Amino acid sequence: MTYQFDFGWLIDSLPVLLKGIRITVQLILIGAVFGVALGIACAWVRALGPKWLKPVVATYVELIRNTPFLIQLFFIFFGLPSLGIRMSELSAANLAMIVNLGAYSCEIIRAGIQATPRGQFEAGASLAMTPFQTFWHVVLVPALQRIWPALSSQIVIVMLGSAVVSQIAAEDLTFAANFIQSRNFRAFETYIVSTLIYLALAILLRQMLAGLGWMLFLRKASR
């Protein structure tokens, strides 16, 4: 038995695929910016913040890192309405990705902070800086430089993991692929195309993050 490949449906399905790509890119941009910002804030609390807040952040980090992303997504989209908190599919997907990336990036960034030489903290204190000022002006940039490859990899992982948001009908690339194959019945070809698109997005995102890291750290250091 020989299988006959058929990609004739691709041109007609291009608008659906492009919409899915656009929403996937939107999800990762919003998730990455706000997720890393949340991770920085949580890393500061865990490393240098007030003692009373550390257990709260630690609980959040351990809860998110030890539960499946799909369950977190379902809790936000299906569970929160029981408390009167309703949101659209895309809003729930964005929030889930921010919360998830925030927990993972917190631990990655905290590792960079803990690798900071003690002398940098002492230098900040000698200049009468508060712990937060020392963190923001002295510690954060070198810490981010140390962990940038690991943080970049985590952002790519979250982007690939975003495929599960199709389970709540968020119209991302996976949702588009499922919709297309339900109409053309060419599952093999449809998922080959979607796989290649995800591969291209992951490579492009990794290259963009590498370029951003060069702009933020290496270019400044070479001046």
C-alpha positions as CSV (number, residue, x, y, z in Angstrom):
1,M,0.0,0.0,0.0
2,T,1.5,3.4,-1.1
3,Y,0.4,6.6,0.5
4,Q,-0.3,9.5,-1.8
5,F,0.8,12.8,-0.4
6,D,-1.6,15.7,-1.1
7,F,-0.8,19.3,-0.2
8,G,-3.3,20.8,-2.5
9,W,-5.4,22.1,0.4
10,L,-2.5,24.3,1.7
11,I,-3.2,27.4,-0.3
12,D,-6.9,27.4,0.6
13,S,-6.0,26.9,4.3
14,L,-3.4,29.5,4.4
15,P,-5.6,32.2,6.1
16,V,-6.4,29.8,8.9
17,L,-2.8,28.9,9.4
18,L,-1.6,32.5,9.3
19,K,-4.2,33.4,12.0
20,G,-3.0,30.5,14.1
21,I,0.6,31.6,13.7
22,R,-0.3,35.2,14.6
23,I,-2.1,34.2,17.8
24,T,0.8,31.8,18.8
25,V,3.3,34.7,18.3
26,Q,1.0,37.0,20.3
27,L,0.8,34.5,23.1
28,I,4.6,34.0,23.4
29,L,5.3,37.7,23.2
30,I,2.9,38.6,26.0
31,G,3.8,35.5,28.0
32,A,7.6,36.1,27.6
33,V,7.5,39.9,28.5
34,F,5.2,39.6,31.5
35,G,6.3,36.1,32.6
36,V,10.0,37.2,32.8
37,A,9.0,40.4,34.6
38,L,7.0,38.3,37.1
39,G,10.0,36.0,37.4
40,I,12.4,38.9,38.2
41,A,10.0,40.2,40.9
42,C,9.7,36.7,42.4
43,A,13.5,36.1,42.2
44,W,14.1,39.3,44.1
45,V,11.7,38.3,46.8
46,R,13.2,34.8,47.2
47,A,16.8,36.1,47.2
48,L,16.7,39.5,48.8
49,G,13.0,40.3,49.7
50,P,11.2,40.6,53.0
51,K,11.1,37.4,55.0
52,W,7.3,37.4,55.4
53,L,6.8,37.4,51.6
54,K,9.3,34.6,50.8
55,P,7.0,31.7,51.8
56,V,4.2,33.1,49.7
57,V,6.4,33.2,46.6
58,A,8.0,29.9,47.4
59,T,4.6,28.3,47.6
60,Y,3.6,29.8,44.2
61,V,6.8,28.6,42.6
62,E,6.5,25.1,43.9
63,L,2.8,24.8,43.1
64,I,3.4,25.8,39.4
65,R,6.6,23.9,38.9
66,N,5.0,20.7,40.2
67,T,1.7,20.7,38.4
68,P,0.9,20.2,34.7
69,F,0.5,23.3,32.6
70,L,-2.7,21.9,31.1
71,I,-4.3,21.6,34.6
72,Q,-3.2,25.2,35.4
73,L,-4.9,26.3,32.1
74,F,-8.1,24.4,33.0
75,F,-8.1,25.9,36.5
76,I,-7.9,29.4,35.1
77,F,-10.5,28.9,32.3
78,F,-12.9,26.5,33.9
79,G,-12.3,26.9,37.6
80,L,-12.1,30.7,38.1
81,P,-15.6,31.3,36.7
82,S,-16.9,29.5,39.8
83,L,-15.5,32.4,41.8
84,G,-17.1,34.9,39.4
85,I,-13.9,35.5,37.4
86,R,-14.5,35.0,33.7
87,M,-12.2,35.6,30.8
88,S,-11.9,34.9,27.1
89,E,-10.0,31.9,25.8
90,L,-7.0,34.1,24.8
91,S,-7.0,36.0,28.1
92,A,-6.9,32.7,30.0
93,A,-4.1,31.3,27.8
94,N,-2.1,34.5,28.3
95,L,-2.5,34.4,32.0
96,A,-1.7,30.7,32.2
97,M,1.5,31.2,30.2
98,I,2.6,34.3,32.3
99,V,2.0,32.5,35.6
100,N,3.8,29.3,34.3
101,L,6.8,31.1,32.9
102,G,7.0,33.4,35.9
103,A,7.5,30.4,38.3
104,Y,10.2,28.8,36.1
105,S,12.0,32.0,35.3
106,C,12.0,32.9,39.0
107,E,14.2,29.9,39.8
108,I,16.5,30.4,36.8
109,I,17.0,34.1,37.7
110,R,17.4,33.3,41.4
111,A,20.3,31.0,40.4
112,G,22.0,33.9,38.7
113,I,21.5,36.1,41.7
114,Q,23.0,33.5,44.1
115,A,26.0,33.3,41.8
116,T,26.6,37.1,42.3
117,P,29.9,37.8,44.2
118,R,29.3,39.0,47.7
119,G,31.4,42.1,46.9
120,Q,28.7,43.5,44.6
121,F,26.2,43.5,47.5
122,E,28.7,45.1,49.8
123,A,29.5,47.8,47.1
124,G,25.8,48.6,46.9
125,A,25.5,48.9,50.7
126,S,28.6,51.1,50.8
127,L,26.8,53.5,48.5
128,A,23.9,53.7,50.9
129,M,21.6,51.8,48.5
130,T,18.6,49.9,49.7
131,P,18.5,46.1,49.0
132,F,16.1,46.7,46.1
133,Q,18.3,49.5,44.7
134,T,21.3,47.2,44.9
135,F,19.4,44.4,43.2
136,W,18.1,46.7,40.4
137,H,21.2,48.7,39.6
138,V,24.1,46.4,40.6
139,V,22.9,42.7,40.7
140,L,20.2,42.2,38.1
141,V,22.0,42.7,34.7
142,P,25.0,40.5,35.5
143,A,22.7,37.9,36.9
144,L,20.6,37.9,33.7
145,Q,23.7,37.7,31.6
146,R,24.7,34.5,33.5
147,I,21.4,32.8,33.0
148,W,20.3,34.2,29.6
149,P,20.8,30.9,27.7
150,A,18.8,28.9,30.2
151,L,16.1,31.6,30.3
152,S,15.9,31.7,26.5
153,S,15.5,27.9,26.4
154,Q,12.7,28.1,28.9
155,I,10.9,30.7,26.9
156,V,11.1,28.5,23.8
157,I,9.8,25.5,25.9
158,V,6.8,27.6,27.0
159,M,6.2,28.6,23.4
160,L,6.1,25.0,22.3
161,G,3.9,24.1,25.3
162,S,1.4,26.8,24.3
163,A,0.0,24.2,21.9
164,V,-2.2,22.9,24.7
165,V,-4.2,26.2,24.7
166,S,-6.2,24.8,21.8
167,Q,-7.9,22.6,24.4
168,I,-9.8,25.6,25.6
169,A,-10.5,26.7,22.0
170,A,-7.9,29.4,21.8
171,E,-7.3,29.7,18.1
172,D,-3.5,29.2,18.0
173,L,-1.5,27.2,15.5
174,T,-2.5,23.8,16.9
175,F,-6.2,24.8,16.9
176,A,-5.8,25.8,13.3
177,A,-4.1,22.5,12.4
178,N,-6.9,20.5,14.1
179,F,-9.5,22.6,12.3
180,I,-7.9,22.1,8.9
181,Q,-7.4,18.3,9.3
182,S,-11.1,18.0,10.4
183,R,-12.1,19.5,7.0
184,N,-9.6,17.9,4.6
185,F,-9.0,14.6,6.4
186,R,-5.3,14.8,5.5
187,A,-4.0,14.5,9.1
188,F,-0.5,13.4,8.1
189,E,0.2,16.3,5.8
190,T,-1.6,18.8,8.1
191,Y,0.5,17.9,11.1
192,I,3.7,17.8,9.0
193,V,3.1,21.4,8.0
194,S,2.2,22.5,11.6
195,T,5.3,20.7,12.9
196,L,7.6,22.5,10.5
197,I,6.0,25.8,11.4
198,Y,6.6,25.2,15.1
199,L,10.2,24.2,14.3
200,A,10.7,27.4,12.3
201,L,9.1,29.5,15.1
202,A,11.3,27.9,17.7
203,I,14.5,28.4,15.7
204,L,13.5,32.0,15.0
205,L,12.6,32.7,18.6
206,R,15.9,31.3,19.8
207,Q,17.8,33.4,17.3
208,M,15.9,36.5,18.3
209,L,16.6,35.9,22.0
210,A,20.3,35.3,21.3
211,G,20.4,38.6,19.4
212,L,18.6,40.4,22.3
213,G,21.1,38.9,24.7
214,W,23.9,40.3,22.6
215,M,22.3,43.7,22.5
216,L,21.7,43.8,26.2
217,F,24.9,42.3,27.5
218,L,27.8,41.7,25.1
219,R,27.5,44.9,23.1
220,K,27.4,47.0,26.2
221,A,30.4,45.1,27.6
222,S,32.4,45.7,24.4
223,R,32.0,49.5,24.6
